[in-house]
């Protein structure tokens, strides 16, 4: 198993062919989180 | 219910579309007033013009005697019918595309709800008709490209392409810019132009769906993908990406980087496979471990569960082959565009098909 892991990490660019996909996923997570926080803050401020 | 949606004009460029135009017009006219639907027949040799006249008023159908290409037909139609003066919104649509009955309402709602963003265009979600393993593969591609990439691009206002079959533009766009014949993907070219000229932001509405035809054979699929990729590279070069200093440049550069890596990994493994298999056969597997288990399989399972298309499980090997194959086409298209071997401006589309009595009928080849 250790050898296997070593072999994978020895690849020049493991997973780099999906880098754009990962970045796009992160953008969606950040955008959705910020929208939710804004909504919750809005509700909180209204209550106060 | 039929609505007199006089705010929006629908314009259909058509060249030899007798296979699909009747169904498209019938569907559109079941919920849009015929006076708001226009068709430009670009020198068709078949019955496209006659079929259009069966459904639309004579004043809404234009027949061009000289081939003008899709971009040319759209520009001529928008000008001749004076759509920018008569309407607030314009929706160019492919002859094979069938928008859902709520499409326009959803898109117009998106324009209104996002007033602060000052949207200049809103694009909907494209859904293919799943009828073979090739179209099933496209279903997965659409899910990934729209659910992940387009949603993310929407959040950062960097939508890279407004599909020709699913976008509504504010008509003022066409007072400033026009569809160009410089590339084979006039819709992507127009999107790049909107970003470059800073005409406004582009939104994405996943609730607004359009059904479109996907290629019926492997050859047609390969041709279509090659055309899209050639168009992408033509647009990159024409609009000087990534040197434009806009957020949009970063987005396109990211997409291109991913495509290039995909293609080169496959190409390198193919070229080096005799050596690798002889000495270190396990090296052939490693590059695909991340790609297959962490990206491909989970996203495919998601699509299968979403559409309840369990037979797609049988096609996993073919689908993965297609993924690697399209990576190679990306590199091939790049080289063709770089060496000036890619055409532009002409009608470039795949053959249409009809399903009748469980048989797949393909329209004649366009070659």
Interface residues (C-beta under 8 A of the other chain):
Chain A: X7 X8 X11 X13 X14 X15 X16 X17 X18 X19 X20 X21 X23 X24 X25 X27 X28 X30 X31
Chain B: X144 X148 X149 X151 X152 X153 X155 X156 X254 X255 X257 X258 X261 X262 X265 X282 X286 X287 X289 X290 X291 X294 X295
